[in-house]
């Protein structure tokens, strides 16, 4: 990335998405130690932990009882499960 200058494009894309979601303002300085920023980071970290716990539990379940994976499932769950937590 560094050799071809892609880091700047990646950073600009990240800034664009953060602005669209209202996480940073167009003008002024953004403090990273502000309470809302720390709270958002804490929330994202908790969601990441829940996702990793679910992934691990389902992996173990698939190893212990692989027949369970072959049972029919509700199509609504299939739509939700096809997207990764990241």
OpenMM code with the backbone's topology and positions (N, CA, C; nanometers):
from openmm import Vec3, app, unit

residues = "UNK UNK UNK UNK UNK UNK UNK UNK UNK UNK UNK UNK UNK UNK UNK UNK UNK UNK UNK UNK UNK UNK UNK UNK UNK UNK UNK UNK UNK UNK UNK UNK UNK UNK UNK UNK UNK UNK UNK UNK UNK UNK UNK UNK UNK UNK UNK UNK UNK UNK UNK UNK UNK UNK UNK UNK UNK UNK UNK UNK UNK UNK UNK UNK UNK UNK UNK UNK UNK UNK UNK UNK UNK UNK UNK UNK UNK UNK UNK UNK UNK UNK UNK UNK UNK UNK".split()
positions = [
    Vec3(0.0820, -0.1199, 0.0000),
    Vec3(0.0000, 0.0000, 0.0000),
    Vec3(0.0859, 0.1256, 0.0000),
    Vec3(0.1879, 0.1269, 0.0833),
    Vec3(0.2705, 0.2467, 0.0953),
    Vec3(0.3478, 0.2750, -0.0327),
    Vec3(0.3934, 0.1710, -0.0993),
    Vec3(0.4736, 0.1892, -0.2201),
    Vec3(0.3949, 0.2573, -0.3317),
    Vec3(0.2648, 0.2376, -0.3358),
    Vec3(0.1823, 0.2927, -0.4438),
    Vec3(0.0929, 0.4074, -0.3985),
    Vec3(0.1095, 0.4546, -0.2760),
    Vec3(0.0313, 0.5680, -0.2277),
    Vec3(-0.1137, 0.5351, -0.1976),
    Vec3(-0.1458, 0.4089, -0.1805),
    Vec3(-0.2847, 0.3693, -0.1568),
    Vec3(-0.3314, 0.4045, -0.0168),
    Vec3(-0.2377, 0.4311, 0.0740),
    Vec3(-0.2790, 0.4625, 0.2109),
    Vec3(-0.3614, 0.5912, 0.2159),
    Vec3(-0.3316, 0.6871, 0.1318),
    Vec3(-0.4070, 0.8128, 0.1303),
    Vec3(-0.5493, 0.7893, 0.0788),
    Vec3(-0.5623, 0.7062, -0.0258),
    Vec3(-0.6960, 0.6762, -0.0782),
    Vec3(-0.7800, 0.6028, 0.0256),
    Vec3(-0.7174, 0.5100, 0.0968),
    Vec3(-0.7871, 0.4368, 0.2018),
    Vec3(-0.8305, 0.5311, 0.3135),
    Vec3(-0.7413, 0.6214, 0.3536),
    Vec3(-0.7728, 0.7175, 0.4584),
    Vec3(-0.8866, 0.8101, 0.4151),
    Vec3(-0.8828, 0.8591, 0.2905),
    Vec3(-0.9898, 0.9464, 0.2404),
    Vec3(-1.1237, 0.8735, 0.2365),
    Vec3(-1.1234, 0.7471, 0.1981),
    Vec3(-1.2462, 0.6680, 0.1959),
    Vec3(-1.3009, 0.6499, 0.3379),
    Vec3(-1.2120, 0.6231, 0.4332),
    Vec3(-1.2531, 0.6102, 0.5726),
    Vec3(-1.3146, 0.7405, 0.6234),
    Vec3(-1.2514, 0.8538, 0.5930),
    Vec3(-1.3061, 0.9839, 0.6336),
    Vec3(-1.4441, 1.0085, 0.5734),
    Vec3(-1.4591, 0.9737, 0.4461),
    Vec3(-1.5879, 0.9932, 0.3788),
    Vec3(-1.6988, 0.9149, 0.4498),
    Vec3(-1.6717, 0.7884, 0.4821),
    Vec3(-1.7730, 0.7057, 0.5488),
    Vec3(-1.8027, 0.7582, 0.6895),
    Vec3(-1.7012, 0.8034, 0.7596),
    Vec3(-1.7222, 0.8578, 0.8948),
    Vec3(-1.8071, 0.9845, 0.8901),
    Vec3(-1.7825, 1.0690, 0.7898),
    Vec3(-1.8637, 1.1912, 0.7753),
    Vec3(-2.0082, 1.1580, 0.7415),
    Vec3(-2.0285, 1.0603, 0.6516),
    Vec3(-2.1647, 1.0209, 0.6126),
    Vec3(-2.2444, 0.9695, 0.7313),
    Vec3(-2.1780, 0.9026, 0.8242),
    Vec3(-2.2462, 0.8472, 0.9409),
    Vec3(-2.2560, 0.9476, 1.0560),
    Vec3(-2.1981, 1.0665, 1.0378),
    Vec3(-2.2063, 1.1695, 1.1400),
    Vec3(-2.1099, 1.1488, 1.2561),
    Vec3(-2.0082, 1.0659, 1.2360),
    Vec3(-1.9128, 1.0390, 1.3437),
    Vec3(-1.8110, 1.1511, 1.3590),
    Vec3(-1.7854, 1.2239, 1.2501),
    Vec3(-1.6961, 1.3390, 1.2574),
    Vec3(-1.7612, 1.4547, 1.1844),
    Vec3(-1.7235, 1.5748, 1.2244),
    Vec3(-1.7808, 1.6947, 1.1652),
    Vec3(-1.6923, 1.7438, 1.0507),
    Vec3(-1.7511, 1.8238, 0.9629),
    Vec3(-1.6787, 1.8770, 0.8480),
    Vec3(-1.5717, 1.9773, 0.8897),
    Vec3(-1.5979, 2.0544, 0.9930),
    Vec3(-1.5013, 2.1559, 1.0322),
    Vec3(-1.4604, 2.1336, 1.1777),
    Vec3(-1.3511, 2.1933, 1.2163),
    Vec3(-1.3061, 2.1845, 1.3543),
    Vec3(-1.2199, 2.0625, 1.3790),
    Vec3(-1.1730, 2.0536, 1.5005),
    Vec3(-1.0885, 1.9412, 1.5394),
    Vec3(-1.1726, 1.8338, 1.6059),
    Vec3(-1.1362, 1.7123, 1.5820),
    Vec3(-1.2064, 1.5981, 1.6397),
    Vec3(-1.1204, 1.5412, 1.7509),
    Vec3(-1.1732, 1.5407, 1.8697),
    Vec3(-1.0996, 1.4859, 1.9828),
    Vec3(-1.1281, 1.3371, 1.9940),
    Vec3(-1.0236, 1.2585, 2.0044),
    Vec3(-1.0424, 1.1142, 2.0152),
    Vec3(-1.0638, 1.0693, 2.1591),
    Vec3(-1.0442, 1.1602, 2.2541),
    Vec3(-1.0664, 1.1239, 2.3935),
    Vec3(-1.2008, 1.1742, 2.4449),
    Vec3(-1.2844, 1.2257, 2.3545),
    Vec3(-1.4159, 1.2750, 2.3939),
    Vec3(-1.5042, 1.1580, 2.4381),
    Vec3(-1.5914, 1.1842, 2.5330),
    Vec3(-1.6777, 1.0800, 2.5886),
    Vec3(-1.7590, 1.0071, 2.4817),
    Vec3(-1.8230, 1.0762, 2.3862),
    Vec3(-1.8988, 1.0028, 2.2833),
    Vec3(-1.8110, 0.9111, 2.1981),
    Vec3(-1.6885, 0.9545, 2.1699),
    Vec3(-1.5985, 0.8710, 2.0901),
    Vec3(-1.5609, 0.7460, 2.1685),
    Vec3(-1.5249, 0.7633, 2.2939),
    Vec3(-1.4889, 0.6485, 2.3770),
    Vec3(-1.6074, 0.5536, 2.3953),
    Vec3(-1.7282, 0.6089, 2.4094),
    Vec3(-1.8476, 0.5251, 2.4250),
    Vec3(-1.8751, 0.4458, 2.2973),
    Vec3(-1.8570, 0.5099, 2.1815),
    Vec3(-1.8791, 0.4396, 2.0542),
    Vec3(-1.7774, 0.3269, 2.0366),
    Vec3(-1.6530, 0.3533, 2.0736),
    Vec3(-1.5491, 0.2501, 2.0636),
    Vec3(-1.5816, 0.1340, 2.1564),
    Vec3(-1.6255, 0.1659, 2.2772),
    Vec3(-1.6607, 0.0615, 2.3738),
    Vec3(-1.7753, -0.0241, 2.3210),
    Vec3(-1.8755, 0.0392, 2.2617),
    Vec3(-1.9896, -0.0340, 2.2060),
    Vec3(-1.9460, -0.1252, 2.0918),
    Vec3(-1.8629, -0.0718, 2.0017),
    Vec3(-1.8146, -0.1541, 1.8908),
    Vec3(-1.7317, -0.2716, 1.9401),
    Vec3(-1.6524, -0.2498, 2.0434),
    Vec3(-1.5705, -0.3579, 2.0991),
    Vec3(-1.6592, -0.4671, 2.1587),
    Vec3(-1.7657, -0.4265, 2.2277),
    Vec3(-1.8570, -0.5257, 2.2850),
    Vec3(-1.9263, -0.6060, 2.1761),
    Vec3(-1.9683, -0.5385, 2.0698),
    Vec3(-2.0316, -0.6091, 1.9581),
    Vec3(-1.9340, -0.7064, 1.8936),
    Vec3(-1.8089, -0.6654, 1.8818),
    Vec3(-1.7072, -0.7547, 1.8262),
    Vec3(-1.6893, -0.8780, 1.9142),
    Vec3(-1.6894, -0.8593, 2.0447),
    Vec3(-1.6752, -0.9729, 2.1368),
    Vec3(-1.7941, -1.0687, 2.1255),
    Vec3(-1.9138, -1.0152, 2.1127),
    Vec3(-2.0321, -1.0996, 2.0968),
    Vec3(-2.0239, -1.1786, 1.9668),
    Vec3(-1.9836, -1.1123, 1.8596),
    Vec3(-1.9712, -1.1808, 1.7306),
    Vec3(-1.8678, -1.2922, 1.7348),
    Vec3(-1.7542, -1.2665, 1.7981),
    Vec3(-1.6502, -1.3691, 1.8085),
    Vec3(-1.6954, -1.4851, 1.8972),
    Vec3(-1.7696, -1.4552, 2.0031),
    Vec3(-1.8213, -1.5604, 2.0900),
    Vec3(-1.9194, -1.6493, 2.0138),
    Vec3(-2.0080, -1.5873, 1.9370),
    Vec3(-2.1038, -1.6645, 1.8572),
    Vec3(-2.0328, -1.7501, 1.7526),
    Vec3(-1.9324, -1.6917, 1.6857),
    Vec3(-1.8575, -1.7662, 1.5844),
    Vec3(-1.7903, -1.8882, 1.6466),
    Vec3(-1.7275, -1.8686, 1.7608),
    Vec3(-1.6588, -1.9793, 1.8280),
    Vec3(-1.7589, -2.0874, 1.8721),
    Vec3(-1.8706, -2.0446, 1.9311),
    Vec3(-1.9711, -2.1406, 1.9780),
    Vec3(-2.0267, -2.2229, 1.8623),
    Vec3(-2.0538, -2.1588, 1.7498),
    Vec3(-2.1074, -2.2316, 1.6340),
    Vec3(-2.0034, -2.3240, 1.5717),
    Vec3(-1.8780, -2.2834, 1.5752),
    Vec3(-1.7710, -2.3693, 1.5236),
    Vec3(-1.7583, -2.4947, 1.6091),
    Vec3(-1.7593, -2.4782, 1.7402),
    Vec3(-1.7511, -2.5932, 1.8306),
    Vec3(-1.8725, -2.6827, 1.8125),
    Vec3(-1.9893, -2.6213, 1.8005),
    Vec3(-2.1132, -2.6981, 1.7814),
    Vec3(-2.1059, -2.7808, 1.6529),
    Vec3(-2.0497, -2.7215, 1.5476),
    Vec3(-2.0372, -2.7926, 1.4199),
    Vec3(-1.9401, -2.9099, 1.4309),
    Vec3(-1.8383, -2.8969, 1.5140),
    Vec3(-1.7421, -3.0064, 1.5328),
    Vec3(-1.8019, -3.1188, 1.6175),
    Vec3(-1.8773, -3.0816, 1.7204),
    Vec3(-1.9335, -3.1805, 1.8132),
    Vec3(-2.0549, -3.2503, 1.7536),
    Vec3(-2.1408, -3.1742, 1.6866),
    Vec3(-2.2651, -3.2306, 1.6321),
    Vec3(-2.2845, -3.1839, 1.4883),
    Vec3(-2.2078, -3.2380, 1.3935),
    Vec3(-2.2182, -3.1914, 1.2545),
    Vec3(-2.3548, -3.2161, 1.1908),
    Vec3(-2.4302, -3.3134, 1.2409),
    Vec3(-2.5631, -3.3409, 1.1860),
    Vec3(-2.6551, -3.2211, 1.2075),
    Vec3(-2.6301, -3.1470, 1.3134),
    Vec3(-2.7102, -3.0287, 1.3457),
    Vec3(-2.7093, -2.9290, 1.2309),
    Vec3(-2.5973, -2.9208, 1.1585),
    Vec3(-2.5877, -2.8270, 1.0474),
    Vec3(-2.6750, -2.8664, 0.9293),
    Vec3(-2.7110, -2.9926, 0.9204),
    Vec3(-2.7897, -3.0408, 0.8075),
    Vec3(-2.9402, -3.0236, 0.8264),
    Vec3(-2.9812, -2.9901, 0.9475),
    Vec3(-3.1238, -2.9709, 0.9748),
    Vec3(-3.1758, -2.8479, 0.9000),
    Vec3(-3.3010, -2.8517, 0.8567),
    Vec3(-3.3575, -2.7347, 0.7862),
    Vec3(-3.3622, -2.6132, 0.8790),
    Vec3(-3.3392, -2.4941, 0.8204),
    Vec3(-3.3458, -2.3715, 0.8991),
    Vec3(-3.4458, -2.2744, 0.8374),
    Vec3(-3.4850, -2.1823, 0.9188),
    Vec3(-3.5742, -2.0763, 0.8753),
    Vec3(-3.5000, -1.9897, 0.7724),
    Vec3(-3.5592, -1.9624, 0.6559),
    Vec3(-3.4907, -1.8822, 0.5530),
    Vec3(-3.4507, -1.7422, 0.6020),
    Vec3(-3.5263, -1.6862, 0.6945),
    Vec3(-3.4906, -1.5536, 0.7472),
    Vec3(-3.3559, -1.5586, 0.8186),
    Vec3(-3.3283, -1.6687, 0.8891),
    Vec3(-3.1991, -1.6837, 0.9571),
    Vec3(-3.0867, -1.6985, 0.8557),
    Vec3(-3.1135, -1.7648, 0.7457),
    Vec3(-3.0110, -1.7820, 0.6423),
    Vec3(-2.9687, -1.6470, 0.5860),
    Vec3(-3.0641, -1.5571, 0.5648),
    Vec3(-3.0323, -1.4236, 0.5138),
    Vec3(-2.9462, -1.3462, 0.6126),
    Vec3(-2.9774, -1.3570, 0.7407),
    Vec3(-2.8983, -1.2870, 0.8428),
    Vec3(-2.7596, -1.3467, 0.8585),
    Vec3(-2.7496, -1.4792, 0.8470),
    Vec3(-2.6230, -1.5474, 0.8715),
    Vec3(-2.5237, -1.5355, 0.7569),
    Vec3(-2.5706, -1.5024, 0.6370),
    Vec3(-2.4785, -1.5019, 0.5240),
    Vec3(-2.3806, -1.3849, 0.5285),
    Vec3(-2.4101, -1.2820, 0.6062),
    Vec3(-2.3191, -1.1666, 0.6175),
    Vec3(-2.2288, -1.1852, 0.7377),
    Vec3(-2.1020, -1.1523, 0.7183),
    Vec3(-2.0050, -1.1629, 0.8275),
    Vec3(-2.0250, -1.0488, 0.9272),
    Vec3(-1.9848, -1.0712, 1.0484),
    Vec3(-2.0017, -0.9717, 1.1540),
    Vec3(-1.9153, -0.8476, 1.1320),
    Vec3(-1.8037, -0.8634, 1.0609),
    Vec3(-1.7159, -0.7488, 1.0389),
    Vec3(-1.7874, -0.6407, 0.9633),
] * unit.nanometer
topology = app.Topology()
chain = topology.addChain("A")
for resn in residues:
    res = topology.addResidue(resn, chain)
    for name in ("N", "CA", "C"):
        topology.addAtom(name, app.Element.getBySymbol(name[0]), res)
